[in-house]
Amino acid sequence: MGEKNKSNYLVQGTILAAASILARILGMLYRFPLANILTDEGNAYYQTANSIYTILLMISTFSLPLAVSKLVSERINLGQMKNAQKVFRCSMRFALISGGVVALLTFFLAGVICNIMKVENAVYALRVLAPAIFIYAIVGVFRGFFQGHETMVPTAVSQVVEQIIHVIFAVAGAMIMVNYGKSLAGEDPSYAYALGAAGATFGTTVSVAVSLVLLAVLFATFNKKFRRQMAGDPTKRLESDRAIYTAIFLTILPVILSTVIYNITPTLDQAIFNSILAGQGYTPSQYNTIYGIYSGKFYVLMNVPLVLASSLAPSVVPPLSAAMIHGDYRDAKIKVRSVMRYTMIITIPCAVGFLTLGHPIMALVFNDWRQLPAGLMQAGSLMMILFAVSTVSTAVLQGMSRMGEPVKNSAIALVIHIIVLYVFLKNFQLNIYGVVYSNTIFALVVCILNSMAIKRYLHYTQEIRKTFLIPLISATIMGIVDIAIYKIFNALLNTIFIDRFSNAAALILAVLAAIFVYAFLLIRLKGIRESEIADLPKGDLLVRMLRKIRFL
């Protein structure tokens, strides 16, 4: 039973991860033309609005998918299909009210919020995002309902469609609004970039609306099957609306608090960064441009590999909750070990790739050959690994119904982070690197405290060799190989082609070689077993392919 469940949630998590990676790749590709249209200054306005939007989602509805999936999963595992359906209906009412209230407050208070952030020109973009908060609340309930049934396919499909629509409308909206703004701005280009940022955020609102329509259609189809299951449910006594609302609130509150604390960091970073640099003599255009490179380029790229952690995290919550309900602690430990191992197997080589190939990656994606963006990639490689561990460990604690632990741990880490950030910026004058290093410390503290909590409540300690040591050794050798191949081929091709083409060709060859070397070493050093590969989607096909090339 444990192996079957393990395979199922890893398959579901991998499906969601694959869709999320595709969505992130699309998102990364559109950022190149968007960065050119908005410039670094416009990117700062766009990212500011998005950061505030994310925090407001955390407060209102972002945690609904996890809460709904957990509550639905618990009732399904107890055979209470009717109560699972009632959780869905109550959650939808909750979403309509909370999403609607926060959306209205966002629209009317956008100017006040942006003034506090000292980025007044982000107000237009934030107002355009206000309707998306309401729509996302409904989307979140649908996704949580499907995830509670341990199927990630509707979420995965909606994410890909959502991102495709987002790419089209964001780039088109930014281009139209920048040109329109330039015709009105005269000598003030900042106004044009502010309107361009608003045009880009219009893509978010449209894409979330399309995702809602798609999920509603999928739900109508799925609900026919679920109604048949409810017909066979012998439950006589249904939970009251009050009991379900209480359960939703008690589940969602700690999730909201932990995710708000976790995700408020970029907004606090920007406010502190802007304030201190303003005191050091930087102009608003200068510090917004610097932060725009960090948030609009480095942070965007960092989130692409982190998608595995953010995808496996929600997929592990329902089966982990089920294991805890049935008292199957052995199965719970298997799930924790597996989800952490799979996350590290992917994240560690990505971090090493950022460290060794940061400059050519920035040049390829954003056509940015400056040292600062490349330096941020290299400085932030460790942060990526720690954020992946903290994301997964937070989900594990939530799946164990230890909802308060991530709140406490994130709050402690946030206090330490703010103090360290202030010292790095004010006393050491590390500029934007102070933001990177203080975030690394934030993630490290969360990792340590979460690991201690998991050990305390589950009597579990993550094994080191297969989870961390073998992937790190394999990735280190991979990094030496990929930088050598890049430098050799870039030097050869640079004599024939222009810099941008030679960089792209050499980078692609280096990445392909890196994947080959890392996979070979990981398997040969027994960092992953054949049976574990077979558990993945199309795992049997992958095993046959690896046998043909003598990896297995």
Secondary structure, 3 states (H helix, E strand, C coil): CHHHHHHHHHHHHHHHHHHHHHHHHHHHHHHHHHHHHHHHHHHHHHHHHHHHHHHHHHHHCCCHHHHHHHHHHHHHHCCCHHHHHHHHHHHHHHHHHHHHHHHHHHHHHHHHHHHHCCCHHHHHHHHHHHHHHHHHHHHHHHHHHHHHCCCCHHHHHHHHHHHHHHHHHHHHHHHHHHHHHHHHHCCCHHHHHHHHHHHHHHHHHHHHHHHHHHHHHHHHHHHHHHHHHHHCCCCCCCCCHHHHHHHHHHHHHHHHHHHHHHHCHHHHHHHHHHHHHHHCCCCHHHHHHHHHHHHHHHHHHHCCCCHHHHHHHHHHHHHHHHHHHCCCHHHHHHHHHHHHHHHHHHHHHHHHHHHHHHHHHHHHHHCCCCHHHHHHHHHCHHHHHHHHHHHHHHHHHHHCCCCHHHHHHHHHHHHHHHHHHHHHHHCCCCCHHHHHHHHHHHHHHHHHHHHHHHHHHHCCCCCCHHHHHHHHHHHHHHHHHHHHHHHHHHHHHCCCCCHHHHHHHHHHHHHHHHHHHHHHHHHHCCCCCHHHHHCCCCHHHHHHHHHHCCCC
